Every structure is written in C-alpha cells, then in structure tokens.
Amino acid sequence: MTTSAQTVMAPARAKTAAESATLRRKQGFQHGGWFVAPFLLLFTLFVIWPLLRGIYLSFTDANISGDSANFVGLDNYREALQDPLMWDALGHSAYFTLLVVPCITVLAFLLAMLAHHIERGKWLWRLCFFAPFLLPSTVAGNLWQWLFNPGTGMINHVFGIETPWLTDKSYAMLAIVITTLWWTVGFSFLLYLAALQGIPDHLYEAAKLDGANAWHRLAHITLPMLRNITGLVIALQILASLQIFDQAVVMTDFSPGPEESTRTFVQYTLEQGFTSYRVGYASAISIIFFVIIAAVALARMWLLRNREEGVR
C-alpha cells in the first residue's frame, strides 16, 4: 500500500474507531442504567423530592394541620435570621462539634495504633473498641443517662463526686460529648485501623535501618501516610456532629436541657414543626441548615483539592 493511500485511510480508521468507542459507551450506559435505576428511583423519592418539597414549603405559612398554605415569600427566612433561639441552637450544635471532633479524631487514632500493634488478642481489642458503635442511639443514650444519674449512677459513685451531670448547664453538654465519644469512636477507629494496615512495612524497615526511633517513624511515616484518612475522619465527624439529635434528646428526656443549654439545631427545627406546628418556618430553618452543611462539605472538597494540587 502506498503512502498516499495510507494517508487517505488513516482518518477513516480513526473515525471508525471513534464511532465504535461511542457505540460501546452507549451500550454500556444502557446496560448499566438498569442497575442504577432502582437507586436513582429511591434517591429521587426519599431525597430529591423531600428537598424540593421543603424548599417550596419554606416560602409558605404551611402548618401541620394540612390547611391550605399561603405564599409568604422570604418572610420565614427573615424571621429565622432574626430568631435568637435559632442562633442559640446553632451555637450549641457548633460548640458540641468543636468539642467532639478533635477528641474523637485523636482517640480513634490512639485506639487504632493500640489495636494495630498489640500482638495477643487483636480480635478482642478490635471488637471492644468497635462494638459500642453498633448500639442504637436510644440504647447508648439511656445507658449513659443512668451512668450519669447523680443518685444511682456509677460515674459519681466510682469517682466519689456529686456532679449534677444532666441537670446543670455547665455539665450537661459535656455529658453528651462523653457519651458520643464512647458511642461513635468505633467508626473512626475502624477507618484508622484499615489505613494503618495499608502502610507498607518496608517503609518502617528502611527507617529502622537508617536509625529512626519510634517517634521519628510516627512523625515521618505514620502521620503523613494517614493524612488523607485524617481529613476524611474530620470531615465526616463535623457533618455528623452538626446534626446531633438522638443522644441529646434521649439523655435529657426529650427536653432542651437545663436552661435550654443542650437544645440543638435539629431539635429546634423539630420543635417548630411538630410542637409549634409551623411547618413552613421549620422548612425554612431546615433549608438554612442544609446550606450550612453543604458549605462545610464544599469547603472540605476545596481544601482537599488545593492540597492535592500543592503536592503535585
């Protein structure tokens, strides 16, 4: 075949290959679409539709009785932004988050290091650290409510103190934080443990040959290799802690706590919707909270992307 003929046929072969690749992608999408269709249906039904419905209700004066709702525009949002109780509830959720996230990150890392390096009974240690996470929130809340009971609780009895854990605003949130650490640390512990097992052993062996001690190996190998998983743990814990509800209401018997010191944002939203029957106003508060959560998630993604670009 001459060179001129090859030159003429090259674009044709390229076009045929491109068409074949396009056809394969279409066929793959058609076949794969049947597998993702159930998920998309459920996602639309239980996530997209409630979100759109909530956005609509936030512009109305809808109530729980089901009466016809009137369009009120941005009145609910204006009221929410000027509502001191809403800002107090948001402050309580943020304060809880500031206490929980650093503690649970450090504690999960330490427990993972212990379970990773211990030689005997590894499965027992891992089970003990992870088992509380399997408990329902009501069980964990009721258990620690009894432990913190000033009269019959084990905490005061063991330490010989008389602290009113759940009846004093100075201690109520701290008691909820302690409960949350015990209950949820297992999830972050499992993430750290999996990441530790993924660090190649030859890195530690090479460091030992170079004379690095345990602290040097921790600072220059373990922590840098766990940087991504630490970022993931922090992001997940922030998002989860901002949405605190279950353990707080269970431990305070479904009240806002002593002097309303443990009322969280989610709890205040439910109070407005199901106690005050103001569904429209509660929807507006929910949308504001959704924007806050989305902003935190997007900030995490932006920081991660910038860090990856910096490494490159």
N, C-alpha and C positions, 0 to 999 in steps of 0.2 A: 504494500500500500504506500502510495506516495505521501510526501509530507503535506502537500496541499489538501489531499483527501482527509488526512488525519485532522488537519486544522478545521475542516468543514464539519467533520463528525463529532469533534470534541464538545461543542456547545449542545448538540443534540443529545449526547450521552449524559451530559450534566443535567439537562432539562429532564430527561427520563429518570435519572436518579433522584432529582428533587421531587418529581411527581410521585415516585414510589415511596419516598420518605413521608410525604404528606398523606398519602393513602394509608400507610401503616399507622401514622398518628391518629387519623380519623377512626380507623378500625379499633385501635387501642382505646380511644376515648369512648367509642360506642360500647365496647365490651366492658370497660371499667366503669362506665356510667351506671350500669345496672347494680354494681357492687356498692357504690356510694349513694345511690338513690335513697335507700332507707334512712341512712344517716342524715342526708340533706332534708328529707321529709320531717324527721323528728326535730332536727335543728331549727327548721323554719317554724314548726308548730309550737315548740317549747321555748325558743329563744328569740327568733326574729319577730314573730307575731306578738308575743307579750311586750317586747321592746317598743314596737310601733304603737301598740295599744296604749302603753304607758305614756309615750310622748303625746299622743292625742289627748288622753285624759288630763295631762298636766296643764293643758290650755283650757280646761273646763272647771266647773264647780261641782263635778260629779260627787255623789255620796254613796254610801254602801247600801242604801235602801233600794237603789236601782231606778230612782226617779230620773226623768229626762234631764240631761246635763246641758247647761248653758255655756256658751263660749265666753271666756273671760280674758283671753289674750295672755299677756305676760303678768297678770296680777298675782298669780300663785308664786312665780319666780321672784317678783319684787318683795312679796311678803316673806318668802323664805330667806332671802338675803338680809332682811332686817329682823329676823327672828332670833333673839338671843338664846333661846332654848336649843335651836338647831345648831348654833355655833358652839354651845356648851357640849352638846352630844358629840359633835365632830372633834372637839378638843379632847374629850375623854377617849375616843377611839384612837386619836393620834398619840396621846400620852401612853395608852396601852401598847401601841405599836412601837414606840420608842423604847419602852421597857423590854418587850418580848424579843424583838428581832435581834439585837446584839447578844442577849443572853442565850437564846436558843441556837444561834449560829456557833458561838463558842462552845456551848455544852455539847451540841451534836458532834462537833469536830473532836472534842476530847474523848467522848464515848466511842466514836469510831476508831480513834487511834488506839484506845484500850482494847477494843474487841478485835482489832486487826493484828495487834502484836502479841496478845495473850496466847499461850500455847495450849493450855488444857481447858477443856470445857468451852470452846469457842461458841458452839451452837447454843449453849445455855445463856451465855452473856448476851448474845445477839437477840435471843428470844426475850430475855428480861428487859432489854432496852427498847425493843420494838412493840412488845405486847400491849402496853397502855394505849398505843395509837389505834388499836383495833376496837377499843371500847366505844360505845355510843356516847355522845356528848352528855346526855342526861345522866348516864351512869357515872361518868367521871365527875360531873358537877355535884351530884348527890353524895358521892363518896367523900369528896373534899369538903363539902359543906358540913358533913358530920365530923371530919377531922378537925375543922376549924371551929367547931362549936365551943364556945368559951366554958361551958359547964361540963360536958361529957366528952369533948373532943380529945384526941390523942396528942395533938400538937402542943397545946398548953400543958398537958399532963407530963409529957416527956421532958420538955424544956423548963418546967417549973415556972411558967409565966401565966399571966392573966390578961392576955391581949384580946380585946373585942374585935376579932378579925373582920367579921361581916356586918358589924353594927356601928363601926366608927369609920368615917370617911377617910381617915388617914391610913387605914389598913385595908379597906375593902378592895380597892383596885389591886393592891399588892397580893392579896389572897387569890384573886382571879388570875393574876400573872403567874403565880407559883403553880396553880392548877393547870394552866395552859402549858407551861414548860414541861411538867410531868406527862401530860396527856399527848402532846403533839411532837415532842422532840424525836420520837421514833422515826418519823418520816424523813426528817433532815439527816438523822443518824444513818439511815439506810442509803441515802444519796452519797454521803461522805464515804461510807464503807465501800460502796461499789467503785467510787473514784479512787480510793486508796488501793484497791485490788488491781486497778488498771495501770498503776505506775510500774514501769519496768524495773525489775530487780537489778539489772546490770547498772543502772544509774547509781544506786546505793553502793554496789560493789566497787565501782570505779571511784566513788567519793571516798570510800574506806581506804582504798589503795593510795589515794592522794593525802591521806591523813586527816580527813574531815571527821569531826566527832558528831555525836548525835544531834547537838544543837545546830551545827552547821548544815547537816543533812536536812534537818527540819526546815531551816530558813531558806536554803538554796535549792532544795529539790521538792520536798513535800508541799510546802505552801505555794510556790509558783505553779506546780502541776495541778493544784486544787483551785486555782484562781477562778476558772470558769464555773466550777460547781459551787464555789462560794457565792459568786454573783447570782447564780440560779437560786440558791437557797435563800439569799437575802430578798430577792425579788418575790419569790413565792410567799415568804413569810410576811412581807409587807402587805401584799394583796390579801392574804388570809387574815392578818391581824386587823386591818382596817374594817373588815367585815365581821368582827367579833359580835356574837349574839348569844349563842346557845349557853355556854358555861356561865356567862354573866347573869342571865335572867334566871337560870336554874339555881345558882348559888344564892341569889338574893330573893328567892321565892317570887319571881316574876314582877319584881318592883324595880324602880330606878336606883335602888341602893340608899344607903344613909345619906341624907341631904342631897339626893339625886346625883351622887358622885360617881355612879357606875352606869348611868344611862348612856348607851352607845348610840351611834348614828342609826344603825339598823333598828334598834329598839324604838327610837323616837319616831322613825318612819312608820313602824307598825302601830304605834300608839295613835298617830294621826289618822291612819287609815282604818283601824279596826276598833279604836276606843272613842276617838272623836268623830269617826265616820266621814272624814274629809278625804275621800279617795283622790280627788283632783289635786289637792295640796300635797298629799303623800306621794302622788306620782311625780310632782314637780321636785320634791325633795329627792326622790329616787333617781331622777334624771341628773340632778346636780351631783349626787354621789357617783353615778355612773361616769360622769365626765371626770371626776377626781380620780377614780380608779383607772380609767383609760389613760389619763395624763401620766400617772405613775408608771403604767406599763410601757407607754411610748417613750418616756424618759429613760427607762431601763434599756430599751432597744437602742435608743440613740447613743447612750453611753457605751454599750457593748460594741456597737458598730464603730464608733470613734476609737475605742481601744484596739479593736482588731486592725483598723487601718493604721494606727500608730505603730503596732507591732510589725506590720508589713514594711 
